[in-house]
Amino acid sequence: MEPTYEFEITKIKGEKRYSFDDILIREIKLYINVNGKEIAMLMSTPVDQKELAVGYLMSENILADITDISSISINDDGDKVEIIAEIDEDAAKKLDSEGVVISGCGRGKTANIDIDAIEAKINTTDYHMSAALISQEMDGFLQYCKLYKQTGCVHTAKLYFESGEYFIAEDIAQHNTVDKVMGKAKLAGVDTSRAALMVSGRLSSEMVAKAVMHQIPILVSRTASTCLGVRIAEKFGVTLVGFVRGDRMNIYMNDWRVDA
């Protein structure tokens, strides 16, 4: 299934009116089945579906390690990922019974919103970045985002490592982009504890919670954080950076990881 398709629209420019073949992003329901049972349904863009499923399950503590997966496949229609794995059944039940629909675009559910109920370690890694490098990587990463260039209708995320390597993901839902880049890194066997996560949208509670669950020390955005996002970052030791535009940025929490 292609992630985009052409659609004829009417375009107006000044006094001119004409037909135009536009490129639209495709939006589907993606079903994630684990051990024969539906765990989640996400509204998403049909690209990197396996990576999205893995990242999502690890974000929710349902899947502890990539080595716990026996098999992973996607159906011919591209709208269902089937996984056989050893999972945390209690975490799966918690998502089913306590999960809430999150505030991002698309439709998703998480059990990691309540700051007092998040089960994760405090991040104490000494990984740090210069402000100049943060600005440089944020300014440049959209050039690698094919779907954004084609449609202007997706969120983007970049997982940047101190080696200079990175993973990029795109989706209609911002939280999906995080799960996709994390899924890519985990399936590639890369250690994500010394990395910065860069996103295009707001730093809401569920976005910060995903960084916490994956032990990402630095989370960066072009826009702002919510109050709950800051509180979660404070409790779990995440460096939270917003409004990165040009040489300017706002550091909401744990500024010691950002060098002048």
TAURVEN-V68449 format. One record per residue. N is the residue number from 0. PSI is psi as a letter, one per 20 degrees, with the letter a starting at -180 (999 if undefined). NEAR is the number of other C-alpha atoms within 12 Angstrom. Layout:
n = {N | N}
psi = {PSI | PSI}
near = {NEAR | NEAR}
//
This chain:
n = {0 | 1 | 2 | 3 | 4 | 5 | 6 | 7 | 8 | 9 | 10 | 11 | 12 | 13 | 14 | 15 | 16 | 17 | 18 | 19 | 20 | 21 | 22 | 23 | 24 | 25 | 26 | 27 | 28 | 29 | 30 | 31 | 32 | 33 | 34 | 35 | 36 | 37 | 38 | 39 | 40 | 41 | 42 | 43 | 44 | 45 | 46 | 47 | 48 | 49 | 50 | 51 | 52 | 53 | 54 | 55 | 56 | 57 | 58 | 59 | 60 | 61 | 62 | 63 | 64 | 65 | 66 | 67 | 68 | 69 | 70 | 71 | 72 | 73 | 74 | 75 | 76 | 77 | 78 | 79 | 80 | 81 | 82 | 83 | 84 | 85 | 86 | 87 | 88 | 89 | 90 | 91 | 92 | 93 | 94 | 95 | 96 | 97 | 98 | 99 | 100 | 101 | 102 | 103 | 104 | 105 | 106 | 107 | 108 | 109 | 110 | 111 | 112 | 113 | 114 | 115 | 116 | 117 | 118 | 119 | 120 | 121 | 122 | 123 | 124 | 125 | 126 | 127 | 128 | 129 | 130 | 131 | 132 | 133 | 134 | 135 | 136 | 137 | 138 | 139 | 140 | 141 | 142 | 143 | 144 | 145 | 146 | 147 | 148 | 149 | 150 | 151 | 152 | 153 | 154 | 155 | 156 | 157 | 158 | 159 | 160 | 161 | 162 | 163 | 164 | 165 | 166 | 167 | 168 | 169 | 170 | 171 | 172 | 173 | 174 | 175 | 176 | 177 | 178 | 179 | 180 | 181 | 182 | 183 | 184 | 185 | 186 | 187 | 188 | 189 | 190 | 191 | 192 | 193 | 194 | 195 | 196 | 197 | 198 | 199 | 200 | 201 | 202 | 203 | 204 | 205 | 206 | 207 | 208 | 209 | 210 | 211 | 212 | 213 | 214 | 215 | 216 | 217 | 218 | 219 | 220 | 221 | 222 | 223 | 224 | 225 | 226 | 227 | 228 | 229 | 230 | 231 | 232 | 233 | 234 | 235 | 236 | 237 | 238 | 239 | 240 | 241 | 242 | 243 | 244 | 245 | 246 | 247 | 248 | 249 | 250 | 251 | 252 | 253 | 254 | 255 | 256 | 257 | 258 | 259}
psi = {p | q | i | r | q | q | p | p | r | p | p | p | o | c | j | q | p | r | q | p | o | q | o | q | q | q | p | r | p | p | p | o | p | p | l | j | p | o | h | q | p | p | p | r | p | m | q | l | g | g | h | g | g | g | g | g | h | h | h | j | j | h | p | h | q | h | i | i | p | h | q | p | r | q | r | h | i | j | j | p | p | p | p | p | r | p | r | o | h | h | h | g | h | g | g | h | h | i | q | q | p | r | i | r | q | b | o | r | q | q | j | m | g | o | h | i | i | p | n | r | q | p | o | j | q | j | p | r | q | q | h | g | h | g | g | g | h | g | h | i | i | h | i | j | n | g | h | g | h | h | h | k | k | q | r | q | q | p | o | p | q | i | i | i | r | r | q | q | q | q | r | h | p | g | h | h | h | g | h | g | h | g | g | g | g | g | h | i | k | p | p | j | i | m | r | p | p | p | q | h | a | q | m | r | g | h | g | h | h | g | g | g | h | j | l | p | h | p | p | q | r | i | a | r | q | r | g | h | g | g | g | g | h | g | h | j | k | p | p | o | p | r | l | o | o | c | j | q | q | p | o | h | q | l | i | i | i | o | q | 999}
near = {20 | 19 | 29 | 27 | 19 | 16 | 15 | 13 | 14 | 13 | 14 | 11 | 10 | 7 | 7 | 9 | 11 | 13 | 13 | 14 | 14 | 18 | 21 | 24 | 31 | 28 | 27 | 27 | 24 | 35 | 33 | 36 | 30 | 33 | 22 | 15 | 20 | 22 | 36 | 34 | 30 | 38 | 32 | 40 | 40 | 40 | 37 | 36 | 43 | 36 | 36 | 46 | 50 | 47 | 37 | 49 | 47 | 43 | 44 | 42 | 33 | 35 | 33 | 26 | 24 | 32 | 19 | 22 | 26 | 17 | 19 | 27 | 27 | 26 | 19 | 11 | 17 | 26 | 32 | 35 | 38 | 30 | 32 | 24 | 27 | 21 | 27 | 21 | 21 | 16 | 27 | 32 | 21 | 23 | 28 | 23 | 15 | 19 | 23 | 20 | 24 | 26 | 22 | 31 | 27 | 26 | 27 | 35 | 33 | 42 | 36 | 37 | 32 | 21 | 24 | 15 | 17 | 29 | 26 | 28 | 21 | 23 | 27 | 24 | 23 | 21 | 29 | 30 | 32 | 21 | 28 | 20 | 26 | 44 | 28 | 21 | 36 | 38 | 25 | 18 | 29 | 27 | 16 | 21 | 25 | 23 | 30 | 28 | 20 | 22 | 24 | 21 | 27 | 37 | 38 | 41 | 43 | 43 | 44 | 39 | 29 | 22 | 15 | 17 | 18 | 28 | 36 | 41 | 46 | 44 | 46 | 40 | 39 | 42 | 48 | 51 | 46 | 52 | 48 | 43 | 47 | 48 | 36 | 34 | 33 | 34 | 28 | 17 | 13 | 22 | 26 | 34 | 29 | 31 | 38 | 46 | 52 | 51 | 50 | 43 | 38 | 36 | 43 | 35 | 33 | 45 | 47 | 52 | 49 | 45 | 50 | 44 | 41 | 44 | 34 | 42 | 45 | 51 | 56 | 51 | 41 | 35 | 26 | 30 | 34 | 24 | 20 | 24 | 36 | 33 | 29 | 41 | 45 | 27 | 27 | 34 | 35 | 49 | 47 | 50 | 43 | 37 | 29 | 34 | 24 | 18 | 19 | 22 | 27 | 27 | 33 | 34 | 29 | 30 | 29 | 24 | 30 | 30 | 17 | 17}
//
